[in-house]
């Protein structure tokens, strides 16, 4: 149980384009989803927390107009990187936790390369 | 501000050579301490949650313990497939978010 998927696993795009990443909880209802980014050989940095049906809460220093998060259902959250630039290239990972559980279960990650 | 420090940064063991990884934390109001395993290019895989000092949990060759200031992940007779980065994270106060340490990269050789 507690499986989280992400799509796509890899994406390459041109500078200035927008990229959408999907995060799905496959076998549980995720009341809260989280989005992280991870640079090589570094730990996970939380970007934002989203509760189903509410606006996301962004961490300090994360541009909410650049990283659009939608959590419209209990099984799906999306992260859209708008007007991507090479410095946005990173490994993006989502996690999900369900009602009355503290544990976050992570997706497999999406590697974004902006050319 | 919550702080989580993991040591060592990297650890190389021979197969069967037991050892421990350390996670020290400075937080206000610990709700839970989490251990994850992360393989290269993949998302973290949940291992354990510990809630109170004195608590211990085991899974195969891994055993996690918790005190008021730190947690240990003991690896008994490791195998090459235990090679990964081990991350610890804390959850505090009323927030559900996790604060991660920088991880310990473990390599187990034959």
Interface residues (C-beta under 8 A of the other chain):
Chain A: X2 X4 X6 X32 X34 X42 X43 X44 X46 X49 X91 X93 X95 X97 X102 X103 X104 X105 X106 X107 X108 X109 X111
Chain B: X31 X32 X34 X36 X41 X42 X43 X44 X45 X46 X49 X87 X91 X96 X97 X98 X99 X100 X101 X102 X103
